[in-house]
């Protein structure tokens, strides 16, 4: 009886506060999209509420979201994670950590959402430093941890964080994408034609020339789903021990990262990996590290590297 009363206190509190929260996010929702079936904040295909006014444990956070008519949010795609991170670092509260749905299942030894679906693992979802990546066994629940640049992090369920609530939402259906047709030596990976040259490692400038000889260039992209596709392909092909050059550098202006076509390299999470000491994120200030690579010890996140070190070219068809 006491537990039932406690949960209903939070449901009533959530209902009473919903008008206040709605006032704070309604304008942003309208600016994001003309559809009106998300009463809170629409980010891509999700309807979300960042409950910054309430810090509590996982169980109470879930009850609070259910009091609003939703549940703690789930993240299925890299695009969803990026939309959430972009909001946090442009319009949101960067100091807060947020509970997500999902717990570690001791029977399957996997993180699963309450629906039974598996939580996506590794790059670009979970925090990773050099030779270390989450989850680290710190807890059975999941949050977007502010000191890990809001990557997924495993934490004790009795910790104190803000709820990130998600609500049933009918978004526009995505258009199906046609399969990419690639000519040898390139292979379709996501929406791009790539070749991972693992026969010989070389400097960044040598890699630029090598890709040009193949009729392409070093890979460049600003779609986070491509980073996910590349990561999965690297592991599917059992070449996860190798590091690969990308087309980015800050050789023209220190700290300004550009692709070789002059376009800006996407910055921050979820593209760049974390570094020590926390809460630093790559690229940190080091004038000797001017070229961009996907380093194996860094979980194949973006990393700044000395251009003269030897990595493998990741070439993209022109």
C-alpha positions as CSV (number, residue, x, y, z in Angstrom):
1,X,0.0,0.0,0.0
2,X,2.8,2.4,0.8
3,X,4.5,1.8,-2.5
4,X,1.2,2.4,-4.4
5,X,0.7,5.7,-2.6
6,X,4.3,6.8,-3.3
7,X,3.9,6.2,-7.0
8,X,0.7,8.0,-7.2
9,X,2.2,11.0,-5.5
10,X,4.6,11.3,-8.4
11,X,1.9,10.8,-10.9
12,X,-0.1,13.7,-9.4
13,X,3.0,15.8,-9.2
14,X,3.8,15.1,-12.8
15,X,0.3,16.0,-13.9
16,X,0.4,19.2,-11.9
17,X,3.7,20.2,-13.4
18,X,2.9,19.3,-17.0
19,X,1.5,22.7,-17.8
20,X,4.7,24.4,-16.6
21,X,6.9,22.0,-18.6
22,X,4.7,22.4,-21.7
23,X,5.1,26.2,-21.6
24,X,8.8,25.8,-21.7
25,X,9.0,23.4,-24.7
26,X,5.9,24.0,-26.8
27,X,7.4,26.8,-28.8
28,X,10.4,24.7,-29.7
29,X,8.1,21.8,-30.7
30,X,6.2,24.1,-33.1
31,X,9.4,25.4,-34.6
32,X,10.7,21.9,-35.1
33,X,7.7,20.6,-37.1
34,X,4.2,21.5,-38.0
35,X,2.7,18.2,-36.7
36,X,0.8,18.8,-33.5
37,X,0.5,15.3,-32.1
38,X,3.6,15.7,-29.9
39,X,2.6,18.0,-27.0
40,X,6.2,18.3,-25.8
41,X,9.5,18.4,-27.7
42,X,9.7,16.7,-31.1
43,X,13.2,15.6,-32.0
44,X,13.2,13.7,-35.3
45,X,10.9,10.7,-34.9
46,X,10.6,11.0,-31.1
47,X,8.4,13.0,-28.8
48,X,10.4,13.8,-25.6
49,X,10.3,15.6,-22.3
50,X,13.5,16.5,-20.5
51,X,12.4,16.6,-16.8
52,X,15.1,18.9,-15.5
53,X,13.1,19.8,-12.4
54,X,13.2,16.3,-10.9
55,X,16.2,14.3,-9.7
56,X,15.5,10.8,-8.6
57,X,16.3,7.1,-8.9
58,X,15.6,4.9,-11.9
59,X,12.3,3.4,-10.6
60,X,10.9,6.8,-9.5
61,X,11.9,8.3,-12.8
62,X,10.1,5.6,-14.7
63,X,7.0,6.2,-12.6
64,X,7.2,9.9,-13.2
65,X,7.3,9.4,-17.0
66,X,4.4,7.0,-16.8
67,X,2.5,9.6,-14.9
68,X,2.8,11.9,-17.9
69,X,1.5,9.0,-20.2
70,X,4.9,7.8,-21.4
71,X,8.0,5.9,-20.4
72,X,11.7,6.6,-20.0
73,X,13.1,7.1,-23.5
74,X,14.7,4.5,-25.6
75,X,17.4,5.1,-28.2
76,X,17.4,2.7,-31.2
77,X,19.4,4.6,-33.8
78,X,22.5,6.8,-34.0
79,X,20.3,9.5,-35.6
80,X,18.1,9.6,-32.5
81,X,21.1,9.8,-30.2
82,X,22.6,12.7,-32.3
83,X,19.3,14.6,-32.2
84,X,19.2,14.3,-28.4
85,X,22.8,15.4,-28.0
86,X,22.4,18.3,-30.5
87,X,19.4,19.6,-28.4
88,X,21.2,19.2,-25.1
89,X,24.3,21.1,-26.4
90,X,22.3,23.9,-28.1
91,X,19.1,24.4,-26.2
92,X,19.2,22.1,-23.3
93,X,20.8,21.6,-19.9
94,X,24.4,20.3,-20.3
95,X,24.9,19.9,-16.6
96,X,22.1,17.3,-16.1
97,X,22.4,13.5,-16.7
98,X,19.3,11.7,-17.9
99,X,17.8,8.3,-17.2
100,X,17.0,6.1,-20.2
101,X,14.8,3.0,-20.3
102,X,16.7,-0.3,-20.2
103,X,18.5,-2.5,-17.7
104,X,21.2,-5.2,-17.7
105,X,19.6,-8.6,-18.0
106,X,21.5,-11.1,-15.9
107,X,20.1,-14.1,-17.7
108,X,21.2,-12.9,-21.2
109,X,24.1,-10.8,-20.1
110,X,22.8,-8.0,-22.3
111,X,21.3,-4.6,-21.8
112,X,17.6,-4.7,-22.9
113,X,14.8,-2.2,-23.0
114,X,11.6,-2.9,-21.1
115,X,10.1,-3.9,-24.4
116,X,12.6,-6.7,-24.7
117,X,14.5,-5.1,-27.5
118,X,18.3,-5.0,-27.2
119,X,20.0,-1.7,-26.4
120,X,22.5,-0.9,-29.3
121,X,26.0,-1.3,-28.1
122,X,29.4,0.3,-28.9
123,X,30.2,3.2,-31.3
124,X,28.6,5.7,-31.5
125,X,26.3,5.0,-28.6
126,X,28.5,4.3,-25.6
127,X,31.3,6.4,-24.2
128,X,34.8,5.4,-25.1
129,X,38.3,6.7,-24.2
130,X,41.6,5.1,-25.4
131,X,41.6,1.4,-24.6
132,X,38.5,1.8,-22.5
133,X,34.8,1.9,-23.3
134,X,31.5,1.7,-21.6
135,X,29.6,-0.2,-20.2
136,X,32.2,-0.8,-17.5
137,X,30.1,-2.8,-15.0
138,X,29.4,0.1,-12.8
139,X,25.6,-0.5,-12.6
140,X,22.5,-2.2,-14.1
141,X,20.8,0.9,-15.4
142,X,21.6,3.3,-18.3
143,X,21.9,7.1,-18.3
144,X,23.1,9.8,-20.6
145,X,26.0,10.9,-18.4
146,X,26.9,14.6,-18.4
147,X,30.6,13.9,-17.6
148,X,30.8,11.4,-20.5
149,X,29.4,14.0,-23.0
150,X,26.0,12.4,-22.8
151,X,27.0,9.1,-24.3
152,X,25.3,6.0,-22.8
153,X,26.8,4.9,-19.5
154,X,26.0,2.1,-17.1
155,X,25.2,3.3,-13.6
156,X,23.6,2.1,-10.4
157,X,19.8,2.2,-10.5
158,X,19.7,4.0,-7.1
159,X,21.6,6.9,-8.5
160,X,20.0,10.3,-8.8
161,X,19.4,11.7,-12.3
162,X,16.8,13.5,-14.4
163,X,14.1,11.5,-16.3
164,X,14.1,11.7,-20.1
165,X,10.6,10.7,-21.0
166,X,9.3,9.5,-24.3
167,X,5.6,9.5,-25.5
168,X,3.8,7.6,-28.2
169,X,4.2,9.5,-31.4
170,X,3.2,9.0,-35.0
171,X,6.0,10.6,-37.1
172,X,6.2,10.7,-40.9
173,X,7.3,7.4,-42.4
174,X,10.9,7.4,-43.7
175,X,11.3,6.9,-47.4
176,X,13.0,3.6,-48.2
177,X,16.5,4.0,-49.6
178,X,17.6,2.3,-52.7
179,X,20.6,-0.1,-52.4
180,X,23.9,1.5,-53.4
181,X,25.6,0.1,-56.4
182,X,29.4,0.1,-56.2
183,X,32.2,-0.9,-58.6
184,X,35.3,-2.8,-57.6
185,X,37.3,-2.2,-55.5
186,X,34.6,-0.3,-53.6
187,X,31.9,-2.0,-51.5
188,X,28.5,-0.6,-50.3
189,X,28.7,0.4,-46.7
190,X,25.6,2.3,-45.6
191,X,24.9,4.9,-48.3
192,X,28.5,5.1,-49.5
193,X,30.9,3.1,-51.6
194,X,34.1,2.4,-49.6
195,X,37.2,0.3,-49.7
196,X,39.2,-0.5,-46.6
197,X,42.8,-0.8,-47.8
198,X,44.4,-3.1,-45.2
199,X,47.4,-4.3,-47.2
200,X,49.7,-1.4,-46.3
201,X,49.6,1.4,-43.8
202,X,50.9,4.9,-44.6
203,X,51.0,8.5,-43.7
204,X,47.9,10.7,-44.2
205,X,49.2,12.5,-47.3
206,X,50.2,9.1,-48.8
207,X,46.7,7.9,-48.1
208,X,45.2,10.9,-49.9
209,X,47.3,10.0,-53.0
210,X,46.4,6.3,-52.8
211,X,42.7,7.0,-52.8
212,X,43.1,9.4,-55.7
213,X,44.8,6.6,-57.7
214,X,41.8,4.4,-57.1
215,X,39.5,7.0,-58.5
216,X,38.2,8.2,-55.2
217,X,39.3,10.1,-52.1
218,X,39.6,9.6,-48.3
219,X,36.2,9.0,-46.8
220,X,34.3,12.0,-45.5
221,X,30.7,12.1,-44.0
222,X,28.5,14.1,-41.7
223,X,25.8,11.5,-41.2
224,X,26.2,9.7,-37.9
225,X,24.6,6.6,-39.3
226,X,27.6,6.3,-41.6
227,X,29.9,6.1,-38.6
228,X,27.7,3.4,-37.2
229,X,27.7,1.5,-40.5
230,X,31.5,1.8,-40.8
231,X,32.0,0.6,-37.2
232,X,29.7,-2.5,-37.8
233,X,31.5,-3.2,-41.2
234,X,34.9,-3.1,-39.5
235,X,33.8,-5.7,-37.0
236,X,31.9,-7.8,-39.5
237,X,35.1,-8.1,-41.6
238,X,37.3,-8.8,-38.5
239,X,39.5,-5.8,-39.1
240,X,38.7,-4.1,-35.8
241,X,42.4,-4.1,-34.8
242,X,43.2,-1.7,-37.6
243,X,43.0,2.1,-37.6
244,X,41.9,4.1,-40.7
245,X,42.6,7.6,-42.1
246,X,39.6,9.9,-42.9
247,X,39.7,13.0,-45.1
248,X,39.7,15.6,-42.3
249,X,42.5,17.8,-40.9
250,X,43.1,21.2,-39.2
251,X,46.3,21.9,-41.1
252,X,45.0,25.1,-42.6
253,X,43.9,26.7,-39.3
254,X,44.7,25.1,-36.0
255,X,41.5,23.9,-34.3
256,X,39.3,24.3,-37.5
257,X,38.7,20.8,-38.8
258,X,37.8,20.6,-42.5
259,X,37.3,17.8,-45.0
260,X,39.6,17.9,-48.0
261,X,36.7,19.4,-50.0
262,X,36.6,22.4,-47.7
263,X,33.4,21.5,-45.8
264,X,33.5,21.4,-41.9
265,X,34.1,18.1,-40.1
266,X,31.2,17.5,-37.6
267,X,32.4,18.2,-34.1
268,X,31.5,17.0,-30.6
269,X,29.6,13.9,-29.6
270,X,28.5,11.5,-31.0
271,X,31.3,11.7,-33.7
272,X,34.4,12.3,-31.5
273,X,35.5,10.1,-28.7
274,X,36.1,11.1,-25.1
275,X,39.5,11.6,-23.7
276,X,41.2,11.8,-20.3
277,X,40.8,13.5,-18.0
278,X,37.0,13.6,-18.0
279,X,35.1,15.5,-19.1
280,X,37.3,16.3,-22.1
281,X,36.3,15.3,-25.6
282,X,38.4,15.1,-28.7
283,X,40.0,17.0,-30.3
284,X,42.0,18.4,-27.4
285,X,44.6,21.1,-27.9
286,X,47.7,19.6,-29.4
287,X,49.2,21.3,-32.4
288,X,51.0,18.1,-33.4
289,X,47.8,16.1,-34.0
290,X,46.4,17.5,-37.3
291,X,44.8,14.7,-39.2
292,X,41.7,12.7,-38.6
293,X,41.5,8.9,-38.1
294,X,39.3,6.2,-36.8
295,X,41.7,4.6,-34.2
296,X,41.2,1.0,-33.1
297,X,42.3,1.8,-29.5
298,X,39.7,4.6,-29.5
299,X,36.7,2.4,-30.5
300,X,36.8,3.9,-34.1
301,X,35.5,7.3,-33.0
302,X,37.0,10.4,-34.6
303,X,40.4,11.1,-33.2
304,X,43.2,13.6,-34.0
305,X,46.4,12.0,-35.0
306,X,49.9,13.0,-36.1
307,X,49.7,13.0,-39.9
308,X,53.0,11.2,-40.2
309,X,51.9,8.1,-38.2
310,X,51.0,5.0,-40.2
311,X,47.4,4.1,-40.6
312,X,45.3,2.4,-43.3
313,X,43.4,4.4,-46.0
314,X,39.6,4.3,-45.9
315,X,38.8,5.4,-49.4
316,X,35.4,6.5,-50.8
317,X,34.3,6.4,-54.4
318,X,34.0,9.8,-56.1
